[in-house]
Amino acid sequence: MGSFEHYLNVNGRMLRLGYTTGTCAVLAAKGAALALFSGSVPESIRVMTPKGIPVETVPSECYMDGDAAVCAVKKDAGDDKDATDGILIYARVERIPDRDIVISGGEGIGVVTKPGLDQPVGEPAINSGPRSQIREAVLSVMDELSVDEGVRIIISAPEGVEIAQRTFNPKLGIEGGISIIGTSGIVEPMSLSAFSDAMRLSIRQEAAMGNKELIFVPGNYGMDYLRRERLDKSPRPVVMISNFFGDALDEASACGISGLLIVGHAGKLVKCAAGIMNTHNSMADGRAEVFASHAALAGGDKDLIGRLMSSLTSDECVEILKEAGLLKEVMDSILEKAYRHLYDRAGKDMRLGVIMFSNVHGTLGSIGEVNI
């Protein structure tokens, strides 16, 4: 027992699902409770995830420690390997005088230091979903064994302090360790939901701290551009949105953000001109088609359109347009179309500015309220 054999068909490939740190904490807490109240170490532990998929595993460690029991479960991320894959999540369960179930964080579990997260400032970063599931799992053991007393459950991850440096936690305001998360309890392979969730959380957090004007950049190119143009000194917080333009705008609108400056590489924003709001290559491309259609509107001939359609990169398209003397007219046209799609998604109540750049050619244009 211990190999989690559930699969998802992703683009014709059968990829194995995994389970979250939250599910590991639930399994460990249940295993420790069983050991404490039954007096024997369980051979395996089984829980039902909110996704409706059961997880059963053999504990990596399970033992008595004085009047408490300790159990550890290894994280299995399936085919979606992440920083926490393979680490041990521990639960220590001990009796307390009060008839209550108290959940706290131990070594390697981060502490919330900024508002806007799932837990209040000062609390361990164990999200409400896993907290509820831990409580239910331990209560089920206590009910089964007719235990009528209180317990303290301490969740820890000894490797969490080091691993947290490779996650979004320090930027989000979770210090000293990892988070115990997992809404569904299941990790879906090749899912971009983890980054999207972190990005949404960053926006909610900035809104909670009273920051109503933000700068969005898709990635490191945007951050480099901000530094070159000295925009990184702006008082407006910068949120990295990766490919999730639509999700980021939806979250900003829902959080009451009043002003946005989007600073993006042409390779991303050209896709937005086609109404593509998730610019990951696996979702859509269309860059050459956008360049070609706007060049045609600007009077480009058949040879120019053919060269643009055969190009491999946005920078190559920019160079072709520059040689043809159509760069400014075409980029202005593309920017206007991208702005319209982004503005429509953001909503009329948001002041929006967009700056497009190329690593090779620098600033290609701007539109809207770039000085929000």
C-alpha positions as CSV (number, residue, x, y, z in Angstrom):
1,M,0.0,0.0,0.0
2,G,1.3,3.5,-0.7
3,S,1.3,4.0,-4.4
4,F,-1.5,6.3,-5.4
5,E,-2.8,5.0,-8.7
6,H,-5.2,7.5,-10.0
7,Y,-4.7,9.0,-13.5
8,L,-5.8,11.9,-15.6
9,N,-5.7,12.0,-19.4
10,V,-3.8,15.2,-20.4
11,N,-3.5,15.7,-24.1
12,G,-3.4,12.0,-24.7
13,R,-1.0,11.2,-21.9
14,M,-2.1,9.3,-18.8
15,L,-0.5,11.2,-15.9
16,R,-0.7,10.1,-12.3
17,L,-2.5,12.3,-9.8
18,G,-1.0,13.1,-6.4
19,Y,-2.2,14.5,-3.1
20,T,-1.6,17.8,-1.3
21,T,0.2,18.7,1.8
22,G,-3.2,19.2,3.3
23,T,-4.1,15.6,2.6
24,C,-0.8,14.5,4.1
25,A,-1.5,16.4,7.3
26,V,-5.0,14.8,7.5
27,L,-3.5,11.3,7.0
28,A,-0.8,12.0,9.6
29,A,-3.2,13.4,12.2
30,K,-5.5,10.4,11.8
31,G,-2.6,8.0,12.1
32,A,-1.3,9.6,15.2
33,A,-4.8,9.7,16.7
34,L,-5.2,6.0,16.0
35,A,-1.9,5.2,17.6
36,L,-2.6,7.4,20.7
37,F,-6.1,6.1,21.4
38,S,-5.9,2.5,20.3
39,G,-2.4,1.8,21.6
40,S,-1.2,0.3,18.4
41,V,0.4,1.7,15.2
42,P,-1.9,1.5,12.2
43,E,-0.5,-0.5,9.2
44,S,-2.2,1.9,6.8
45,I,-4.3,5.1,7.0
46,R,-7.1,6.0,4.7
47,V,-9.0,9.3,4.2
48,M,-11.5,10.6,1.7
49,T,-10.5,13.8,0.0
50,P,-13.0,16.6,-0.8
51,K,-12.4,15.7,-4.5
52,G,-14.1,12.4,-3.7
53,I,-10.9,10.3,-4.3
54,P,-9.8,8.2,-1.4
55,V,-6.1,8.2,-0.4
56,E,-4.7,5.2,1.5
57,T,-1.0,5.0,2.5
58,V,1.4,3.4,4.8
59,P,2.8,5.8,7.4
60,S,6.5,6.6,6.9
61,E,6.9,6.9,10.7
62,C,4.5,6.3,13.6
63,Y,5.4,6.0,17.2
64,M,4.6,6.9,20.8
65,D,6.5,9.8,22.3
66,G,5.7,9.9,26.0
67,D,2.0,10.6,26.4
68,A,1.7,11.7,22.7
69,A,1.7,9.9,19.4
70,V,3.6,11.0,16.2
71,C,2.9,10.0,12.7
72,A,4.5,11.1,9.4
73,V,3.2,10.8,5.8
74,K,5.3,11.3,2.7
75,K,3.9,13.9,0.1
76,D,3.2,12.3,-3.3
77,A,2.7,14.9,-6.0
78,G,2.2,12.3,-8.7
79,D,3.4,13.5,-12.1
80,D,3.2,17.2,-11.1
81,K,6.4,17.4,-9.1
82,D,6.8,20.5,-7.0
83,A,9.1,21.7,-4.2
84,T,7.2,19.7,-1.5
85,D,7.1,16.4,-3.4
86,G,8.6,13.6,-1.2
87,I,8.8,15.5,2.0
88,L,7.4,14.2,5.3
89,I,4.5,15.9,6.9
90,Y,4.2,15.1,10.7
91,A,1.3,15.2,13.1
92,R,1.8,15.0,16.9
93,V,-1.4,14.3,18.8
94,E,-1.6,14.8,22.5
95,R,-4.3,14.9,25.2
96,I,-5.3,18.3,26.7
97,P,-7.6,19.0,29.7
98,D,-10.2,21.0,27.7
99,R,-12.7,19.1,25.5
100,D,-11.5,20.7,22.4
101,I,-9.5,20.1,19.3
102,V,-6.6,22.5,18.9
103,I,-4.6,22.6,15.7
104,S,-1.2,24.4,15.7
105,G,1.9,24.5,13.6
106,G,5.4,23.2,14.5
107,E,8.8,23.1,12.9
108,G,8.8,24.0,9.2
109,I,5.2,25.3,9.0
110,G,5.1,29.0,8.0
111,V,3.5,31.7,10.0
112,V,1.3,34.3,8.4
113,T,2.8,37.8,8.5
114,K,0.6,39.8,6.1
115,P,-3.2,40.3,5.8
116,G,-5.3,38.9,3.0
117,L,-4.3,35.2,3.4
118,D,-6.6,32.3,4.4
119,Q,-5.5,32.6,8.1
120,P,-5.1,35.7,10.2
121,V,-1.7,37.3,10.8
122,G,0.2,35.4,13.5
123,E,-1.4,32.1,12.8
124,P,0.3,29.0,11.3
125,A,-0.2,28.7,7.5
126,I,-2.6,25.8,7.8
127,N,-5.5,26.7,5.6
128,S,-9.1,26.4,6.6
129,G,-9.8,23.4,4.3
130,P,-7.1,21.1,5.8
131,R,-7.9,22.4,9.3
132,S,-11.5,21.2,8.9
133,Q,-10.5,17.9,7.4
134,I,-7.9,17.3,10.2
135,R,-10.6,18.0,12.8
136,E,-13.1,15.6,11.1
137,A,-10.5,12.8,10.7
138,V,-9.4,13.0,14.3
139,L,-13.0,13.2,15.6
140,S,-13.9,10.1,13.5
141,V,-11.2,8.2,15.4
142,M,-12.3,9.5,18.7
143,D,-15.9,8.7,18.0
144,E,-15.0,5.2,16.9
145,L,-13.0,4.5,20.0
146,S,-15.4,6.3,22.4
147,V,-12.8,8.9,23.4
148,D,-14.3,11.9,25.2
149,E,-11.5,14.3,25.9
150,G,-9.6,17.1,24.2
151,V,-6.5,16.9,21.9
152,R,-3.8,19.2,20.5
153,I,-2.6,18.4,17.0
154,I,0.7,19.9,16.0
155,I,1.5,19.8,12.3
156,S,5.2,20.0,11.3
157,A,7.5,19.6,8.3
158,P,11.1,19.6,9.3
159,E,12.3,20.2,5.7
160,G,9.8,23.1,5.4
161,V,12.1,26.0,6.4
162,E,14.5,25.3,3.5
163,I,11.8,24.3,1.0
164,A,9.8,27.4,1.6
165,Q,12.5,29.5,0.0
166,R,11.7,27.8,-3.4
167,T,8.0,28.7,-3.1
168,F,5.9,31.8,-3.3
169,N,5.5,31.9,0.5
170,P,8.1,34.6,1.4
171,K,6.7,37.0,-1.2
172,L,3.1,36.3,0.0
173,G,3.9,36.9,3.6
174,I,4.3,33.4,5.0
175,E,7.6,33.2,6.9
176,G,9.6,30.3,8.3
177,G,8.1,27.4,6.5
178,I,5.7,25.9,4.0
179,S,1.9,26.2,3.8
180,I,-0.5,23.3,4.4
181,I,-2.9,23.7,1.6
182,G,-5.2,21.9,-0.7
183,T,-8.8,22.7,-1.5
184,S,-9.6,19.4,-3.3
185,G,-6.9,17.4,-1.5
186,I,-5.7,16.2,-4.9
187,V,-2.8,17.4,-7.1
188,E,-3.7,17.3,-10.8
189,P,-0.7,16.9,-13.0
190,M,0.4,19.6,-15.4
191,S,-2.1,22.0,-13.7
192,L,-1.2,25.6,-13.6
193,S,-3.7,26.2,-10.9
194,A,-1.0,26.5,-8.2
195,F,0.5,29.6,-9.9
196,S,-2.9,31.0,-10.7
197,D,-4.0,30.6,-7.0
198,A,-0.8,32.3,-5.8
199,M,-1.3,35.1,-8.2
200,R,-4.9,35.7,-7.2
201,L,-3.8,35.6,-3.6
202,S,-1.1,38.3,-4.2
203,I,-3.8,40.6,-5.7
204,R,-6.2,39.9,-2.8
205,Q,-3.4,40.6,-0.3
206,E,-2.4,43.9,-1.9
207,A,-6.1,45.0,-1.9
208,A,-6.4,44.0,1.8
209,M,-3.4,46.2,2.6
210,G,-5.1,49.2,0.9
211,N,-3.2,49.1,-2.4
212,K,-5.7,50.0,-5.1
213,E,-3.2,50.7,-7.9
214,L,-1.0,47.9,-9.1
215,I,1.5,47.0,-11.8
216,F,1.1,43.6,-13.6
217,V,4.0,42.0,-15.3
218,P,3.8,38.5,-17.0
219,G,7.3,37.4,-15.9
220,N,11.0,38.1,-15.5
221,Y,11.2,40.1,-18.8
222,G,8.7,42.5,-17.4
223,M,10.6,42.9,-14.1
224,D,13.8,43.5,-16.1
225,Y,12.1,46.2,-18.1
226,L,10.8,47.9,-15.0
227,R,14.3,48.0,-13.6
228,R,15.8,49.4,-16.8
229,E,13.1,52.1,-17.0
230,R,13.3,52.7,-13.3
231,L,9.7,51.9,-12.9
232,D,10.6,49.4,-10.2
233,K,10.8,52.4,-7.8
234,S,7.1,53.1,-8.3
235,P,5.1,53.1,-5.0
236,R,2.6,50.8,-6.8
237,P,3.2,47.1,-5.9
238,V,4.2,44.8,-8.7
239,V,2.3,41.5,-9.2
240,M,3.7,38.8,-11.5
241,I,0.8,37.3,-13.4
242,S,2.5,34.8,-15.7
243,N,0.2,33.9,-18.6
244,F,-3.0,34.6,-16.6
245,F,-4.1,37.9,-18.0
246,G,-7.8,37.1,-17.8
247,D,-7.7,35.6,-14.3
248,A,-5.6,38.5,-13.0
249,L,-8.0,41.1,-14.4
250,D,-11.0,39.2,-13.0
251,E,-9.4,39.1,-9.5
252,A,-8.4,42.8,-9.6
253,S,-11.9,43.8,-10.5
254,A,-13.4,41.6,-7.8
255,C,-11.0,43.1,-5.2
256,G,-11.8,46.7,-6.1
257,I,-8.5,47.6,-7.7
258,S,-9.0,51.0,-9.3
259,G,-5.9,51.3,-11.5
260,L,-3.7,48.9,-13.4
261,L,-0.5,49.3,-15.4
262,I,0.2,46.2,-17.5
263,V,3.8,46.0,-18.7
264,G,4.3,43.1,-21.0
265,H,6.6,41.7,-23.7
266,A,5.2,41.8,-27.2
267,G,5.2,38.0,-27.3
268,K,2.4,38.1,-24.6
269,L,0.5,41.3,-25.5
270,V,0.2,40.4,-29.2
271,K,-1.8,37.4,-28.1
272,C,-4.1,39.7,-26.1
273,A,-4.8,41.6,-29.3
274,A,-6.5,38.4,-30.5
275,G,-8.5,38.2,-27.3
276,I,-6.3,35.4,-25.9
277,M,-6.4,35.9,-22.1
278,N,-4.3,32.9,-21.2
279,T,-1.1,33.3,-23.2
280,H,0.5,30.0,-22.4
281,N,1.7,28.3,-25.6
282,S,-0.4,25.2,-24.8
283,M,-3.6,27.3,-24.9
284,A,-3.1,29.4,-28.1
285,D,-0.6,31.3,-30.2
286,G,-1.7,33.4,-33.1
287,R,1.2,35.9,-32.8
288,A,2.2,35.8,-36.5
289,E,-1.4,36.1,-37.6
290,V,-1.9,39.2,-35.4
291,F,1.2,40.8,-36.8
292,A,0.2,39.9,-40.4
293,S,-3.4,41.1,-40.2
294,H,-2.4,44.5,-38.7
295,A,0.4,44.9,-41.2
296,A,-2.2,44.2,-44.0
297,L,-4.4,46.9,-42.5
298,A,-1.4,49.3,-42.6
299,G,-0.9,48.6,-46.3
300,G,1.7,45.9,-46.2
301,D,2.1,43.9,-49.4
302,K,1.8,40.1,-49.9
303,D,5.5,39.5,-49.6
304,L,5.6,41.3,-46.2
305,I,2.5,39.4,-45.0
306,G,4.2,36.1,-46.0
307,R,7.4,36.9,-44.2
308,L,5.4,37.8,-41.0
309,M,3.4,34.5,-41.3
310,S,6.7,32.6,-41.6
311,S,8.4,34.2,-38.6
312,L,9.1,32.3,-35.5
313,T,9.3,35.0,-32.8
314,S,7.7,38.4,-32.0
315,D,11.1,40.0,-32.2
316,E,11.6,38.7,-35.7
317,C,8.2,40.2,-36.7
318,V,9.2,43.6,-35.1
319,E,12.5,43.5,-37.2
320,I,10.5,42.8,-40.4
321,L,8.1,45.7,-39.7
322,K,11.0,48.0,-38.9
323,E,12.7,47.3,-42.2
324,A,9.4,47.9,-44.0
325,G,8.9,51.2,-42.3
326,L,5.6,50.1,-40.7
327,L,6.6,49.4,-37.2
328,K,5.0,52.3,-35.3
329,E,1.7,52.1,-37.3
330,V,1.4,48.4,-36.8
331,M,2.4,48.3,-33.1
332,D,0.0,51.2,-32.4
333,S,-2.8,49.2,-34.1
334,I,-2.0,46.0,-32.2
335,L,-1.7,47.9,-28.9
336,E,-5.1,49.5,-29.4
337,K,-6.7,46.1,-30.0
338,A,-5.0,44.5,-27.0
339,Y,-6.0,47.4,-24.8
340,R,-9.6,47.1,-25.9
341,H,-9.7,43.4,-25.0
342,L,-8.0,44.0,-21.7
343,Y,-10.2,47.0,-20.9
344,D,-13.4,45.0,-21.7
345,R,-12.2,42.2,-19.3
346,A,-11.2,44.6,-16.6
347,G,-14.4,46.6,-16.6
348,K,-15.2,50.2,-17.2
349,D,-14.6,51.2,-13.6
350,M,-10.9,50.4,-13.8
351,R,-8.3,52.9,-15.1
352,L,-6.0,50.9,-17.3
353,G,-2.6,51.5,-19.0
354,V,-0.5,49.1,-21.1
355,I,3.1,49.3,-22.1
356,M,4.5,46.9,-24.7
357,F,8.2,46.2,-25.1
358,S,10.7,44.0,-26.8
359,N,14.0,42.8,-25.3
360,V,15.7,43.6,-28.5
361,H,14.0,46.9,-29.5
362,G,12.9,48.3,-26.2
363,T,9.6,50.1,-25.8
364,L,7.2,49.5,-28.7
365,G,4.4,51.7,-27.5
366,S,2.0,52.5,-24.7
367,I,-1.7,53.2,-24.4
368,G,-4.2,54.3,-21.8
369,E,-3.4,55.7,-18.4
370,V,0.2,54.7,-17.9
371,N,0.7,57.1,-15.1
372,I,-2.0,55.8,-12.8
